[in-house]
Amino acid sequence: MVGKWSEFSNFREDLSLMQSILFENASLKWIDLENPTKEELEELGRVYQFNRFTLADNLEPGHLPKFESDVLISFLLVRFYGKDKHQHQNIVREFSHKIGVYFNENIVLTIHQKPTNLLVQAKEACLMKNRDHQKINSKLLLYYILRQTLLSYQLPGEKMMEKIDAFETIVFSDKSNKITLKKIFQLKREASSCKKILSLMDDVIKELTIFQKNPSQFQDLRESSQKYLHFYSQILDDIQNLIAIFMSLSNQKTNDIMKLLTIFSAFFLPLTFMVGVYGMNFEYMPELAYRYGYPICLVAMIAIVIFIYFWFKKKQIL
């Protein structure tokens, strides 16, 4: 295997591309490749006889988390949180980026398109917790890569909760018009995408736990993934409740406006009827020639208004 790594290193150097060795000891080498081309991946597959389907997965931007075990080398694909500036039809791509990981006892190879500090952070955490670097193996590195991937969802989740609290405060204040349903749905879109990824990550970690001979560390990862999954489920529930409250308050405002218009209509409808009747100006209308017709009509209109007002008061409409 060392000879093959040397062959691939020469291949990379011939193309004058960056090859980053993140960690190396007597029995293990961790190499990170950023944004390799299709041709490079094909050469990689030829040198190490990787499964061509897993190589294709590395080229597909929206591929979901998965795990495939093999006799020679296993493949793991994870997605860490990373919000893109552009909207995509595939919301998974909009809020996360993928890392492909090939690993066995002697090799850890990570492949990703987007720049990220996640792998460096995983390495630093591993070195800090394990002083004897010669004892670090591929399973330990894999544990810290997965751990750091899950941690990438913590801060975004906390920010979502803060936004929800802020929205709830504004919704019940006089500034509720500053919140639109679009803003709430954008938050729901993000939380839904993260929950979907975490759900698949939980399945992947479950498969990895079964695959490992000593699954205690990966069982800890499983507990962490379930914790984040429940956290985002709670966020989605809170967003759904916020949408329900927002819609309810919007309906209430609409009902208040309709109520006010109905009250005005109730006052003016009988008055409009009287004005309409006596505004017809037919030649034979006895009331038009009556001396006290006008003041009687005004008194009748005032009486109708007073009656309607007290009737509304009695019915507790006003």
C-alpha positions as a LaTeX table, in Angstrom:
\begin{tabular}{lrrr}
\hline
Residue & $x$ (\AA) & $y$ (\AA) & $z$ (\AA) \\
\hline
Met1 & 0.00 & 0.00 & 0.00 \\
Val2 & 2.88 & 2.41 & 0.72 \\
Gly3 & 4.05 & 1.99 & $-2.87$ \\
Lys4 & 0.62 & 2.92 & $-4.14$ \\
Trp5 & 0.55 & 6.04 & $-1.99$ \\
Ser6 & 3.90 & 7.01 & $-3.48$ \\
Glu7 & 2.53 & 6.45 & $-6.97$ \\
Phe8 & $-0.46$ & 8.64 & $-6.28$ \\
Ser9 & 1.73 & 11.33 & $-4.67$ \\
Asn10 & 3.85 & 11.44 & $-7.84$ \\
Phe11 & 0.69 & 11.67 & $-9.89$ \\
Arg12 & $-0.45$ & 14.72 & $-7.89$ \\
Glu13 & 2.95 & 16.36 & $-8.10$ \\
Asp14 & 3.05 & 15.92 & $-11.87$ \\
Leu15 & $-0.14$ & 17.99 & $-12.07$ \\
Ser16 & 1.34 & 20.61 & $-9.66$ \\
Leu17 & $-1.67$ & 20.31 & $-7.35$ \\
Met18 & $-1.72$ & 20.56 & $-3.62$ \\
Gln19 & $-1.60$ & 17.39 & $-1.57$ \\
Ser20 & $-2.05$ & 17.87 & 2.17 \\
Ile21 & $-0.83$ & 15.25 & 4.61 \\
Leu22 & $-2.80$ & 16.02 & 7.77 \\
Phe23 & $-1.33$ & 13.26 & 9.93 \\
Glu24 & 1.22 & 10.49 & 9.68 \\
Asn25 & 2.78 & 7.92 & 12.03 \\
Ala26 & 4.50 & 4.57 & 11.60 \\
Ser27 & 1.33 & 2.70 & 10.63 \\
Leu28 & $-1.07$ & 5.35 & 9.34 \\
Lys29 & $-1.22$ & 8.21 & 6.86 \\
Trp30 & $-4.05$ & 10.74 & 6.55 \\
Ile31 & $-4.14$ & 12.61 & 3.24 \\
Asp32 & $-6.63$ & 15.33 & 2.41 \\
Leu33 & $-7.56$ & 16.25 & $-1.19$ \\
Glu34 & $-9.44$ & 19.47 & $-1.88$ \\
Asn35 & $-11.54$ & 19.89 & $-5.02$ \\
Pro36 & $-10.02$ & 17.10 & $-7.16$ \\
Thr37 & $-11.11$ & 16.86 & $-10.79$ \\
Lys38 & $-12.97$ & 13.94 & $-12.34$ \\
Glu39 & $-9.77$ & 12.78 & $-14.04$ \\
Glu40 & $-7.87$ & 12.81 & $-10.73$ \\
Leu41 & $-10.57$ & 10.78 & $-9.03$ \\
Glu42 & $-10.55$ & 8.28 & $-11.88$ \\
Glu43 & $-6.77$ & 7.95 & $-11.53$ \\
Leu44 & $-7.21$ & 7.58 & $-7.79$ \\
Gly45 & $-9.67$ & 4.75 & $-8.37$ \\
Arg46 & $-7.32$ & 3.07 & $-10.82$ \\
Val47 & $-4.32$ & 3.20 & $-8.45$ \\
Tyr48 & $-6.19$ & 1.99 & $-5.35$ \\
Gln49 & $-8.96$ & 0.02 & $-7.06$ \\
Phe50 & $-11.67$ & 2.04 & $-5.30$ \\
Asn51 & $-15.28$ & 1.28 & $-6.07$ \\
Arg52 & $-16.23$ & 3.39 & $-9.10$ \\
Phe53 & $-19.66$ & 4.07 & $-7.62$ \\
Thr54 & $-18.19$ & 5.65 & $-4.49$ \\
Leu55 & $-15.91$ & 7.78 & $-6.70$ \\
Ala56 & $-19.02$ & 8.96 & $-8.54$ \\
Asp57 & $-20.58$ & 9.84 & $-5.17$ \\
Asn58 & $-17.68$ & 12.22 & $-4.53$ \\
Leu59 & $-18.51$ & 14.11 & $-7.72$ \\
Glu60 & $-22.22$ & 14.45 & $-6.95$ \\
Pro61 & $-22.63$ & 17.74 & $-4.98$ \\
Gly62 & $-25.95$ & 16.83 & $-3.36$ \\
His63 & $-25.19$ & 13.24 & $-2.35$ \\
Leu64 & $-26.54$ & 12.30 & 1.07 \\
Pro65 & $-24.54$ & 10.66 & 3.91 \\
Lys66 & $-23.78$ & 6.96 & 3.44 \\
Phe67 & $-21.44$ & 4.19 & 4.55 \\
Glu68 & $-20.12$ & 1.28 & 2.50 \\
Ser69 & $-17.75$ & $-1.32$ & 3.94 \\
Asp70 & $-15.35$ & $-3.28$ & 1.75 \\
Val71 & $-12.64$ & $-5.87$ & 2.28 \\
Leu72 & $-9.76$ & $-3.57$ & 1.23 \\
Ile73 & $-11.06$ & $-0.11$ & 2.07 \\
Ser74 & $-14.34$ & 1.32 & 3.35 \\
Phe75 & $-16.08$ & 4.49 & 2.23 \\
Leu76 & $-17.92$ & 7.05 & 4.34 \\
Leu77 & $-19.67$ & 10.17 & 3.09 \\
Val78 & $-20.69$ & 12.83 & 5.63 \\
Arg79 & $-22.12$ & 16.34 & 5.33 \\
Phe80 & $-21.08$ & 19.18 & 7.62 \\
Tyr81 & $-23.04$ & 22.41 & 8.09 \\
Gly82 & $-22.11$ & 25.13 & 5.62 \\
Lys83 & $-24.61$ & 27.73 & 4.47 \\
Asp84 & $-24.26$ & 28.64 & 0.81 \\
Lys85 & $-24.86$ & 32.19 & $-0.41$ \\
His86 & $-26.88$ & 30.90 & $-3.35$ \\
Gln87 & $-30.19$ & 29.08 & $-3.21$ \\
His88 & $-30.28$ & 25.61 & $-4.74$ \\
Gln89 & $-33.16$ & 23.41 & $-5.77$ \\
Asn90 & $-31.60$ & 20.78 & $-3.53$ \\
Ile91 & $-31.84$ & 22.32 & $-0.05$ \\
Val92 & $-29.26$ & 19.84 & 1.29 \\
Arg93 & $-26.61$ & 21.57 & $-0.85$ \\
Glu94 & $-27.78$ & 24.97 & 0.33 \\
Phe95 & $-26.99$ & 24.31 & 3.98 \\
Ser96 & $-24.26$ & 21.64 & 3.97 \\
His97 & $-21.17$ & 20.38 & 2.17 \\
Lys98 & $-19.88$ & 16.85 & 1.83 \\
Ile99 & $-16.68$ & 15.07 & 2.76 \\
Gly100 & $-15.82$ & 11.65 & 1.33 \\
Val101 & $-13.66$ & 9.45 & 3.58 \\
Tyr102 & $-11.83$ & 6.30 & 2.44 \\
Phe103 & $-10.27$ & 4.36 & 5.30 \\
Asn104 & $-8.70$ & 1.10 & 6.42 \\
Glu105 & $-6.06$ & 0.24 & 9.01 \\
Asn106 & $-3.27$ & 2.11 & 7.17 \\
Ile107 & $-5.06$ & 4.80 & 5.19 \\
Val108 & $-7.41$ & 7.72 & 5.77 \\
Leu109 & $-8.14$ & 9.70 & 2.63 \\
Thr110 & $-10.54$ & 12.65 & 2.80 \\
Ile111 & $-11.95$ & 14.31 & $-0.32$ \\
His112 & $-14.00$ & 17.51 & $-0.36$ \\
Gln113 & $-14.88$ & 20.28 & $-2.84$ \\
Lys114 & $-15.40$ & 23.21 & $-0.45$ \\
Pro115 & $-12.61$ & 24.65 & 1.77 \\
Thr116 & $-13.14$ & 23.75 & 5.43 \\
Asn117 & $-11.31$ & 23.88 & 8.76 \\
Leu118 & $-13.32$ & 20.93 & 10.06 \\
Leu119 & $-10.67$ & 18.32 & 9.30 \\
Val120 & $-7.88$ & 20.37 & 10.89 \\
Gln121 & $-10.07$ & 20.83 & 13.98 \\
Ala122 & $-10.70$ & 17.08 & 14.06 \\
Lys123 & $-6.96$ & 16.41 & 13.88 \\
Glu124 & $-6.18$ & 18.91 & 16.65 \\
Ala125 & $-8.86$ & 17.43 & 18.91 \\
Cys126 & $-7.48$ & 13.94 & 18.29 \\
Leu127 & $-3.88$ & 14.97 & 19.02 \\
Met128 & $-4.91$ & 16.84 & 22.14 \\
Lys129 & $-6.78$ & 13.85 & 23.60 \\
Asn130 & $-4.18$ & 11.26 & 22.56 \\
Arg131 & $-0.65$ & 12.27 & 23.58 \\
Asp132 & 0.96 & 9.10 & 22.20 \\
His133 & 0.62 & 9.81 & 18.47 \\
Gln134 & 1.92 & 6.36 & 17.52 \\
Lys135 & $-1.21$ & 4.79 & 19.00 \\
Ile136 & $-3.55$ & 6.85 & 16.85 \\
Asn137 & $-5.29$ & 4.63 & 14.30 \\
Ser138 & $-7.78$ & 5.18 & 11.47 \\
Lys139 & $-10.81$ & 4.39 & 13.66 \\
Leu140 & $-9.77$ & 7.08 & 16.12 \\
Leu141 & $-9.37$ & 9.64 & 13.32 \\
Leu142 & $-12.71$ & 8.59 & 11.90 \\
Tyr143 & $-14.31$ & 9.12 & 15.32 \\
Tyr144 & $-13.01$ & 12.71 & 15.53 \\
Ile145 & $-14.03$ & 13.50 & 11.94 \\
Leu146 & $-17.58$ & 12.38 & 12.68 \\
Arg147 & $-17.57$ & 14.15 & 16.05 \\
Gln148 & $-16.49$ & 17.42 & 14.45 \\
Thr149 & $-19.07$ & 16.98 & 11.69 \\
Leu150 & $-21.85$ & 16.68 & 14.27 \\
Leu151 & $-20.49$ & 19.65 & 16.22 \\
Ser152 & $-20.80$ & 21.81 & 13.10 \\
Tyr153 & $-24.60$ & 21.71 & 13.59 \\
Gln154 & $-24.55$ & 22.94 & 17.19 \\
Leu155 & $-23.96$ & 26.68 & 16.71 \\
Pro156 & $-26.41$ & 27.02 & 13.76 \\
Gly157 & $-29.07$ & 25.27 & 15.86 \\
Glu158 & $-28.49$ & 27.66 & 18.77 \\
Lys159 & $-28.76$ & 30.64 & 16.39 \\
Met160 & $-32.03$ & 29.25 & 15.04 \\
Met161 & $-33.41$ & 29.04 & 18.59 \\
Glu162 & $-32.38$ & 32.66 & 19.19 \\
Lys163 & $-34.16$ & 33.72 & 15.99 \\
Ile164 & $-37.29$ & 31.84 & 17.04 \\
Asp165 & $-37.27$ & 33.56 & 20.45 \\
Ala166 & $-36.78$ & 36.94 & 18.75 \\
Phe167 & $-39.62$ & 36.23 & 16.29 \\
Glu168 & $-41.94$ & 35.21 & 19.12 \\
Thr169 & $-41.16$ & 38.45 & 20.99 \\
Ile170 & $-41.84$ & 40.56 & 17.87 \\
Val171 & $-45.00$ & 38.65 & 16.95 \\
Phe172 & $-46.66$ & 39.60 & 20.26 \\
Ser173 & $-45.49$ & 43.22 & 20.06 \\
Asp174 & $-46.64$ & 46.25 & 18.05 \\
Lys175 & $-43.84$ & 45.58 & 15.54 \\
Ser176 & $-45.28$ & 42.30 & 14.27 \\
Asn177 & $-45.50$ & 43.73 & 10.74 \\
Lys178 & $-41.68$ & 43.53 & 10.57 \\
Ile179 & $-41.92$ & 39.72 & 10.35 \\
Thr180 & $-43.05$ & 38.09 & 7.14 \\
Leu181 & $-44.08$ & 34.50 & 6.60 \\
Lys182 & $-41.20$ & 34.23 & 4.11 \\
Lys183 & $-38.60$ & 34.79 & 6.87 \\
Ile184 & $-40.18$ & 32.08 & 9.02 \\
Phe185 & $-40.30$ & 29.62 & 6.12 \\
Gln186 & $-36.63$ & 30.30 & 5.31 \\
Leu187 & $-35.81$ & 29.33 & 8.89 \\
Lys188 & $-37.97$ & 26.22 & 8.56 \\
Arg189 & $-36.22$ & 25.31 & 5.29 \\
Glu190 & $-32.82$ & 25.45 & 6.99 \\
Ala191 & $-33.91$ & 23.48 & 10.07 \\
Ser192 & $-35.64$ & 20.85 & 7.93 \\
Ser193 & $-32.51$ & 20.36 & 5.80 \\
Cys194 & $-30.29$ & 19.98 & 8.89 \\
Lys195 & $-32.69$ & 17.51 & 10.48 \\
Lys196 & $-32.76$ & 15.41 & 7.30 \\
Ile197 & $-28.95$ & 15.27 & 7.19 \\
Leu198 & $-28.68$ & 14.45 & 10.90 \\
Ser199 & $-31.23$ & 11.67 & 10.51 \\
Leu200 & $-29.14$ & 10.10 & 7.74 \\
Met201 & $-25.95$ & 10.69 & 9.74 \\
Asp202 & $-27.54$ & 8.82 & 12.63 \\
Asp203 & $-28.19$ & 5.85 & 10.33 \\
Val204 & $-24.60$ & 5.98 & 9.07 \\
Ile205 & $-23.18$ & 6.05 & 12.62 \\
Lys206 & $-25.46$ & 3.16 & 13.54 \\
Glu207 & $-24.02$ & 1.11 & 10.66 \\
Leu208 & $-20.49$ & 2.10 & 11.67 \\
Thr209 & $-21.17$ & 1.07 & 15.28 \\
Ile210 & $-22.23$ & $-2.39$ & 14.11 \\
Phe211 & $-19.20$ & $-2.56$ & 11.79 \\
Gln212 & $-16.65$ & $-1.80$ & 14.56 \\
Lys213 & $-15.24$ & $-4.50$ & 16.84 \\
Asn214 & $-14.99$ & $-2.08$ & 19.76 \\
Pro215 & $-18.05$ & 0.15 & 19.30 \\
Ser216 & $-17.93$ & 2.11 & 22.60 \\
Gln217 & $-16.62$ & 5.33 & 21.01 \\
Phe218 & $-19.03$ & 5.11 & 18.11 \\
Gln219 & $-21.85$ & 4.45 & 20.54 \\
Asp220 & $-20.97$ & 7.82 & 22.07 \\
Leu221 & $-21.24$ & 9.34 & 18.59 \\
Arg222 & $-24.62$ & 7.71 & 18.16 \\
Glu223 & $-25.85$ & 9.34 & 21.37 \\
Ser224 & $-24.54$ & 12.71 & 20.18 \\
Ser225 & $-26.22$ & 12.35 & 16.78 \\
Gln226 & $-29.53$ & 11.48 & 18.42 \\
Lys227 & $-29.17$ & 14.47 & 20.74 \\
Tyr228 & $-28.70$ & 16.83 & 17.79 \\
Leu229 & $-31.51$ & 15.12 & 15.93 \\
His230 & $-33.89$ & 15.70 & 18.84 \\
Phe231 & $-32.61$ & 19.27 & 19.11 \\
Tyr232 & $-33.51$ & 20.03 & 15.48 \\
Ser233 & $-36.83$ & 18.22 & 15.88 \\
Gln234 & $-37.60$ & 20.63 & 18.72 \\
Ile235 & $-36.54$ & 23.57 & 16.53 \\
Leu236 & $-38.91$ & 22.43 & 13.77 \\
Asp237 & $-41.74$ & 22.01 & 16.29 \\
Asp238 & $-41.09$ & 25.53 & 17.61 \\
Ile239 & $-41.06$ & 26.92 & 14.07 \\
Gln240 & $-44.32$ & 25.13 & 13.30 \\
Asn241 & $-45.86$ & 26.60 & 16.44 \\
Leu242 & $-44.53$ & 30.02 & 15.46 \\
Ile243 & $-46.14$ & 29.70 & 12.03 \\
Ala244 & $-49.43$ & 28.69 & 13.65 \\
Ile245 & $-49.26$ & 31.70 & 16.03 \\
Phe246 & $-48.34$ & 34.03 & 13.16 \\
Met247 & $-51.24$ & 32.79 & 11.01 \\
Ser248 & $-53.63$ & 32.97 & 13.98 \\
Leu249 & $-52.65$ & 36.57 & 14.77 \\
Ser250 & $-52.90$ & 37.51 & 11.10 \\
Asn251 & $-56.41$ & 36.03 & 10.99 \\
Gln252 & $-57.28$ & 37.85 & 14.19 \\
Lys253 & $-56.15$ & 41.17 & 12.70 \\
Thr254 & $-58.20$ & 40.47 & 9.60 \\
Asn255 & $-61.21$ & 39.61 & 11.75 \\
Asp256 & $-60.79$ & 42.83 & 13.75 \\
Ile257 & $-60.75$ & 44.86 & 10.53 \\
Met258 & $-63.82$ & 43.04 & 9.23 \\
Lys259 & $-65.55$ & 43.58 & 12.58 \\
Leu260 & $-64.85$ & 47.32 & 12.44 \\
Leu261 & $-66.14$ & 47.54 & 8.87 \\
Thr262 & $-69.26$ & 45.57 & 9.84 \\
Ile263 & $-69.96$ & 47.97 & 12.72 \\
Phe264 & $-69.65$ & 50.96 & 10.42 \\
Ser265 & $-71.92$ & 49.25 & 7.91 \\
Ala266 & $-74.51$ & 48.54 & 10.64 \\
Phe267 & $-74.64$ & 52.24 & 11.52 \\
Phe268 & $-74.77$ & 53.61 & 8.01 \\
Leu269 & $-76.93$ & 51.00 & 6.26 \\
Pro270 & $-80.31$ & 52.14 & 7.73 \\
Leu271 & $-79.29$ & 55.80 & 7.34 \\
Thr272 & $-78.36$ & 55.18 & 3.71 \\
Phe273 & $-81.73$ & 53.47 & 3.20 \\
Met274 & $-83.63$ & 56.51 & 4.53 \\
Val275 & $-81.56$ & 58.92 & 2.44 \\
Gly276 & $-82.13$ & 56.72 & $-0.60$ \\
Val277 & $-85.89$ & 56.64 & $-0.10$ \\
Tyr278 & $-86.29$ & 60.38 & 0.39 \\
Gly279 & $-83.78$ & 61.23 & $-2.28$ \\
Met280 & $-85.88$ & 59.77 & $-5.09$ \\
Asn281 & $-87.68$ & 63.13 & $-5.69$ \\
Phe282 & $-90.89$ & 61.72 & $-7.11$ \\
Glu283 & $-93.60$ & 64.33 & $-7.75$ \\
Tyr284 & $-96.15$ & 62.70 & $-5.46$ \\
Met285 & $-94.25$ & 62.22 & $-2.20$ \\
Pro286 & $-96.30$ & 63.74 & 0.65 \\
Glu287 & $-93.34$ & 63.82 & 3.06 \\
Leu288 & $-91.39$ & 66.14 & 0.73 \\
Ala289 & $-94.01$ & 68.87 & 1.12 \\
Tyr290 & $-94.47$ & 68.35 & 4.86 \\
Arg291 & $-93.14$ & 71.31 & 6.88 \\
Tyr292 & $-91.49$ & 69.22 & 9.62 \\
Gly293 & $-90.38$ & 66.36 & 7.39 \\
Tyr294 & $-86.68$ & 67.27 & 7.39 \\
Pro295 & $-86.26$ & 67.66 & 11.19 \\
Ile296 & $-88.32$ & 64.49 & 11.79 \\
Cys297 & $-86.04$ & 62.61 & 9.38 \\
Leu298 & $-82.92$ & 63.89 & 11.20 \\
Val299 & $-84.35$ & 62.93 & 14.61 \\
Ala300 & $-85.25$ & 59.48 & 13.28 \\
Met301 & $-81.70$ & 59.01 & 11.97 \\
Ile302 & $-80.19$ & 60.05 & 15.32 \\
Ala303 & $-82.59$ & 57.70 & 17.14 \\
Ile304 & $-81.58$ & 54.81 & 14.89 \\
Val305 & $-77.88$ & 55.50 & 15.56 \\
Ile306 & $-78.48$ & 55.63 & 19.34 \\
Phe307 & $-80.53$ & 52.42 & 19.22 \\
Ile308 & $-77.86$ & 50.56 & 17.26 \\
Tyr309 & $-75.15$ & 51.85 & 19.63 \\
Phe310 & $-76.90$ & 50.60 & 22.77 \\
Trp311 & $-77.83$ & 47.33 & 21.08 \\
Phe312 & $-74.13$ & 46.72 & 20.30 \\
Lys313 & $-73.26$ & 47.60 & 23.88 \\
Lys314 & $-75.81$ & 45.13 & 25.20 \\
Lys315 & $-74.40$ & 42.40 & 22.95 \\
Gln316 & $-70.86$ & 43.41 & 24.07 \\
Ile317 & $-69.82$ & 44.04 & 20.49 \\
Leu318 & $-68.50$ & 47.49 & 21.33 \\
\hline
\end{tabular}
